[in-house]
Amino acid sequence: MTKPVCAICGKPMQPDYRPFCSRRCANVDLQRWLTGGYVVPATEEDERLPDNEDEN
């Protein structure tokens, strides 16, 4: 069984910062979330509902 690694840098994960190895990597991940680094691009077509579905 392989040991879990940090989701940011690949070093061994530390239980106190799971799934990261340190507070630094946890903060890097938070910064990516806050600045839109993990945004999934969408197109106008993706935002429309099919004709047979209600918006409620």
N, CA, C and O atoms as a printed pandas DataFrame, in Angstrom:
     atom_number atom_name residue_name chain_id  residue_number  x_coord  y_coord  z_coord
0              1         N          MET        A               1    0.846   -1.170    0.000
1              2        CA          MET        A               1    0.000    0.000    0.000
2              3         C          MET        A               1    0.902    1.248    0.000
3              4         O          MET        A               1    1.835    1.340    0.797
4              5         N          THR        A               2    0.623    2.187   -0.880
5              6        CA          THR        A               2    1.437    3.387   -0.963
6              7         C          THR        A               2    0.964    4.431    0.039
7              8         O          THR        A               2   -0.220    4.511    0.366
8              9         N          LYS        A               3    1.907    5.224    0.515
9             10        CA          LYS        A               3    1.569    6.288    1.459
10            11         C          LYS        A               3    1.005    7.472    0.690
11            12         O          LYS        A               3    1.475    7.773   -0.407
12            13         N          PRO        A               4    0.007    8.150    1.246
13            14        CA          PRO        A               4   -0.557    9.328    0.584
14            15         C          PRO        A               4    0.482   10.446    0.494
15            16         O          PRO        A               4    1.328   10.606    1.374
16            17         N          VAL        A               5    0.394   11.209   -0.590
17            18        CA          VAL        A               5    1.311   12.320   -0.788
18            19         C          VAL        A               5    0.533   13.638   -0.843
19            20         O          VAL        A               5   -0.677   13.653   -1.066
20            21         N          CYS        A               6    1.241   14.715   -0.640
21            22        CA          CYS        A               6    0.657   16.054   -0.660
22            23         C          CYS        A               6    0.048   16.345   -2.029
23            24         O          CYS        A               6    0.640   16.037   -3.063
24            25         N          ALA        A               7   -1.126   16.933   -2.019
25            26        CA          ALA        A               7   -1.827   17.252   -3.264
26            27         C          ALA        A               7   -1.163   18.389   -4.027
27            28         O          ALA        A               7   -1.467   18.583   -5.204
28            29         N          ILE        A               8   -0.272   19.141   -3.405
29            30        CA          ILE        A               8    0.384   20.270   -4.049
30            31         C          ILE        A               8    1.799   19.923   -4.502
31            32         O          ILE        A               8    2.138   20.123   -5.668
32            33         N          CYS        A               9    2.633   19.403   -3.593
33            34        CA          CYS        A               9    4.055   19.220   -3.921
34            35         C          CYS        A               9    4.497   17.770   -4.053
35            36         O          CYS        A               9    5.580   17.509   -4.578
36            37         N          GLY        A              10    3.689   16.818   -3.592
37            38        CA          GLY        A              10    4.042   15.412   -3.731
38            39         C          GLY        A              10    4.853   14.834   -2.578
39            40         O          GLY        A              10    5.197   13.652   -2.603
40            41         N          LYS        A              11    5.163   15.645   -1.569
41            42        CA          LYS        A              11    5.867   15.132   -0.390
42            43         C          LYS        A              11    4.892   14.297    0.433
43            44         O          LYS        A              11    3.681   14.381    0.225
44            45         N          PRO        A              12    5.410   13.481    1.378
45            46        CA          PRO        A              12    4.503   12.686    2.213
46            47         C          PRO        A              12    3.499   13.569    2.958
47            48         O          PRO        A              12    3.851   14.612    3.509
48            49         N          MET        A              13    2.256   13.129    2.959
49            50        CA          MET        A              13    1.179   13.867    3.626
50            51         C          MET        A              13    1.360   13.806    5.141
51            52         O          MET        A              13    1.790   12.787    5.681
52            53         N          GLN        A              14    1.028   14.901    5.820
53            54        CA          GLN        A              14    1.059   14.952    7.285
54            55         C          GLN        A              14   -0.382   14.979    7.794
55            56         O          GLN        A              14   -1.189   15.766    7.299
56            57         N          PRO        A              15   -0.716   14.150    8.757
57            58        CA          PRO        A              15   -2.096   14.086    9.253
58            59         C          PRO        A              15   -2.662   15.431    9.712
59            60         O          PRO        A              15   -3.856   15.686    9.553
60            61         N          ASP        A              16   -1.817   16.290   10.279
61            62        CA          ASP        A              16   -2.305   17.588   10.763
62            63         C          ASP        A              16   -2.769   18.497    9.635
63            64         O          ASP        A              16   -3.589   19.387    9.859
64            65         N          TYR        A              17   -2.253   18.287    8.416
65            66        CA          TYR        A              17   -2.570   19.168    7.287
66            67         C          TYR        A              17   -3.243   18.417    6.139
67            68         O          TYR        A              17   -3.275   18.914    5.014
68            69         N          ARG        A              18   -3.768   17.256    6.403
69            70        CA          ARG        A              18   -4.370   16.398    5.395
70            71         C          ARG        A              18   -5.258   17.161    4.433
71            72         O          ARG        A              18   -6.107   17.907    4.921
72            73         N          PRO        A              19   -5.154   17.053    3.132
73            74        CA          PRO        A              19   -4.320   16.173    2.316
74            75         C          PRO        A              19   -2.989   16.796    1.908
75            76         O          PRO        A              19   -2.444   16.451    0.859
76            77         N          PHE        A              20   -2.465   17.700    2.712
77            78        CA          PHE        A              20   -1.222   18.389    2.385
78            79         C          PHE        A              20   -0.109   17.966    3.333
79            80         O          PHE        A              20   -0.334   17.223    4.288
80            81         N          CYS        A              21    1.120   18.461    3.046
81            82        CA          CYS        A              21    2.258   18.124    3.899
82            83         C          CYS        A              21    2.563   19.224    4.900
83            84         O          CYS        A              21    3.259   18.987    5.887
84            85         N          SER        A              22    2.049   20.426    4.658
85            86        CA          SER        A              22    2.372   21.549    5.536
86            87         C          SER        A              22    1.309   22.642    5.395
87            88         O          SER        A              22    0.464   22.608    4.501
88            89         N          ARG        A              23    1.384   23.601    6.303
89            90        CA          ARG        A              23    0.481   24.756    6.237
90            91         C          ARG        A              23    0.739   25.531    4.939
91            92         O          ARG        A              23   -0.198   26.066    4.345
92            93         N          ARG        A              24    1.997   25.595    4.495
93            94        CA          ARG        A              24    2.333   26.311    3.268
94            95         C          ARG        A              24    1.562   25.736    2.080
95            96         O          ARG        A              24    0.956   26.490    1.318
96            97         N          CYS        A              25    1.576   24.428    1.913
97            98        CA          CYS        A              25    0.864   23.814    0.787
98            99         C          CYS        A              25   -0.650   23.995    0.931
99           100         O          CYS        A              25   -1.346   24.178   -0.068
100          101         N          ALA        A              26   -1.162   23.947    2.155
101          102        CA          ALA        A              26   -2.586   24.198    2.369
102          103         C          ALA        A              26   -2.925   25.626    1.955
103          104         O          ALA        A              26   -3.974   25.862    1.355
104          105         N          ASN        A              27   -2.050   26.580    2.267
105          106        CA          ASN        A              27   -2.284   27.972    1.885
106          107         C          ASN        A              27   -2.160   28.180    0.380
107          108         O          ASN        A              27   -2.883   28.997   -0.190
108          109         N          VAL        A              28   -1.266   27.461   -0.264
109          110        CA          VAL        A              28   -1.153   27.531   -1.729
110          111         C          VAL        A              28   -2.463   27.079   -2.355
111          112         O          VAL        A              28   -2.959   27.713   -3.287
112          113         N          ASP        A              29   -3.023   25.994   -1.852
113          114        CA          ASP        A              29   -4.291   25.492   -2.363
114          115         C          ASP        A              29   -5.421   26.495   -2.128
115          116         O          ASP        A              29   -6.233   26.733   -3.022
116          117         N          LEU        A              30   -5.479   27.082   -0.938
117          118        CA          LEU        A              30   -6.497   28.079   -0.630
118          119         C          LEU        A              30   -6.381   29.274   -1.563
119          120         O          LEU        A              30   -7.392   29.779   -2.051
120          121         N          GLN        A              31   -5.162   29.731   -1.816
121          122        CA          GLN        A              31   -4.947   30.862   -2.713
122          123         C          GLN        A              31   -5.437   30.535   -4.125
123          124         O          GLN        A              31   -6.011   31.392   -4.797
124          125         N          ARG        A              32   -5.214   29.307   -4.570
125          126        CA          ARG        A              32   -5.706   28.905   -5.898
126          127         C          ARG        A              32   -7.221   28.950   -5.956
127          128         O          ARG        A              32   -7.785   29.373   -6.965
128          129         N          TRP        A              33   -7.894   28.521   -4.895
129          130        CA          TRP        A              33   -9.356   28.585   -4.844
130          131         C          TRP        A              33   -9.837   30.026   -4.865
131          132         O          TRP        A              33  -10.760   30.366   -5.605
132          133         N          LEU        A              34   -9.214   30.877   -4.053
133          134        CA          LEU        A              34   -9.673   32.258   -3.908
134          135         C          LEU        A              34   -9.431   33.112   -5.142
135          136         O          LEU        A              34  -10.157   34.077   -5.382
136          137         N          THR        A              35   -8.419   32.766   -5.926
137          138        CA          THR        A              35   -8.113   33.563   -7.119
138          139         C          THR        A              35   -8.669   32.949   -8.399
139          140         O          THR        A              35   -8.392   33.444   -9.491
140          141         N          GLY        A              36   -9.451   31.874   -8.278
141          142        CA          GLY        A              36  -10.072   31.271   -9.452
142          143         C          GLY        A              36   -9.177   30.313  -10.201
143          144         O          GLY        A              36   -9.436   30.023  -11.370
144          145         N          GLY        A              37   -8.141   29.816   -9.572
145          146        CA          GLY        A              37   -7.228   28.881  -10.220
146          147         C          GLY        A              37   -7.860   27.534  -10.545
147          148         O          GLY        A              37   -7.359   26.811  -11.406
148          149         N          TYR        A              38   -8.934   27.192   -9.880
149          150        CA          TYR        A              38   -9.588   25.902  -10.094
150          151         C          TYR        A              38  -10.906   26.047  -10.864
151          152         O          TYR        A              38  -11.735   25.137  -10.845
152          153         N          VAL        A              39  -11.100   27.168  -11.530
153          154        CA          VAL        A              39  -12.342   27.419  -12.261
154          155         C          VAL        A              39  -12.429   26.497  -13.472
155          156         O          VAL        A              39  -11.454   26.320  -14.202
156          157         N          VAL        A              40  -13.588   25.923  -13.674
157          158        CA          VAL        A              40  -13.851   25.126  -14.868
158          159         C          VAL        A              40  -14.510   26.045  -15.881
159          160         O          VAL        A              40  -15.600   26.559  -15.630
160          161         N          PRO        A              41  -13.868   26.261  -17.023
161          162        CA          PRO        A              41  -14.459   27.167  -18.004
162          163         C          PRO        A              41  -15.815   26.653  -18.494
163          164         O          PRO        A              41  -16.002   25.456  -18.709
164          165         N          ALA        A              42  -16.732   27.565  -18.662
165          166        CA          ALA        A              42  -18.066   27.217  -19.143
166          167         C          ALA        A              42  -18.395   28.089  -20.340
167          168         O          ALA        A              42  -17.889   29.203  -20.473
168          169         N          THR        A              43  -19.241   27.571  -21.200
169          170        CA          THR        A              43  -19.700   28.350  -22.340
170          171         C          THR        A              43  -21.179   28.657  -22.138
171          172         O          THR        A              43  -21.839   28.047  -21.296
172          173         N          GLU        A              44  -21.681   29.585  -22.897
173          174        CA          GLU        A              44  -23.091   29.955  -22.779
174          175         C          GLU        A              44  -23.980   28.746  -23.034
175          176         O          GLU        A              44  -25.034   28.612  -22.413
176          177         N          GLU        A              45  -23.578   27.888  -23.917
177          178        CA          GLU        A              45  -24.352   26.685  -24.230
178          179         C          GLU        A              45  -24.489   25.790  -23.005
179          180         O          GLU        A              45  -25.539   25.178  -22.807
180          181         N          ASP        A              46  -23.442   25.701  -22.174
181          182        CA          ASP        A              46  -23.476   24.879  -20.973
182          183         C          ASP        A              46  -24.485   25.400  -19.958
183          184         O          ASP        A              46  -25.009   24.618  -19.165
184          185         N          GLU        A              47  -24.767   26.690  -19.961
185          186        CA          GLU        A              47  -25.629   27.296  -18.958
186          187         C          GLU        A              47  -27.113   27.133  -19.247
187          188         O          GLU        A              47  -27.931   27.285  -18.339
188          189         N          ARG        A              48  -27.478   26.832  -20.466
189          190        CA          ARG        A              48  -28.896   26.684  -20.799
190          191         C          ARG        A              48  -29.404   25.304  -20.403
191          192         O          ARG        A              48  -28.673   24.316  -20.471
192          193         N          LEU        A              49  -30.665   25.250  -19.990
193          194        CA          LEU        A              49  -31.312   23.989  -19.656
194          195         C          LEU        A              49  -31.956   23.404  -20.906
195          196         O          LEU        A              49  -32.384   24.147  -21.789
196          197         N          PRO        A              50  -32.027   22.095  -20.985
197          198        CA          PRO        A              50  -32.775   21.497  -22.109
198          199         C          PRO        A              50  -34.231   21.974  -22.102
199          200         O          PRO        A              50  -34.752   22.338  -21.048
200          201         N          ASP        A              51  -34.880   21.976  -23.244
201          202        CA          ASP        A              51  -36.235   22.480  -23.366
202          203         C          ASP        A              51  -37.230   21.746  -22.472
203          204         O          ASP        A              51  -38.237   22.331  -22.074
204          205         N          ASN        A              52  -36.977   20.489  -22.149
205          206        CA          ASN        A              52  -37.930   19.710  -21.362
206          207         C          ASN        A              52  -37.733   19.821  -19.850
207          208         O          ASN        A              52  -38.421   19.129  -19.099
208          209         N          GLU        A              53  -36.818   20.668  -19.383
209          210        CA          GLU        A              53  -36.590   20.827  -17.941
210          211         C          GLU        A              53  -37.016   22.226  -17.498
211          212         O          GLU        A              53  -36.818   23.210  -18.210
212          213         N          ASP        A              54  -37.602   22.288  -16.309
213          214        CA          ASP        A              54  -37.980   23.573  -15.714
214          215         C          ASP        A              54  -36.800   24.138  -14.948
215          216         O          ASP        A              54  -35.902   23.398  -14.546
216          217         N          GLU        A              55  -36.798   25.447  -14.743
217          218        CA          GLU        A              55  -35.724   26.081  -13.972
218          219         C          GLU        A              55  -35.949   25.967  -12.467
219          220         O          GLU        A              55  -35.032   26.282  -11.709
220          221         N          ASN        A              56  -37.103   25.538  -11.997
221          222        CA          ASN        A              56  -37.398   25.456  -10.563
222          223         C          ASN        A              56  -36.795   24.250   -9.981
223          224         O          ASN        A              56  -36.935   24.007   -8.783
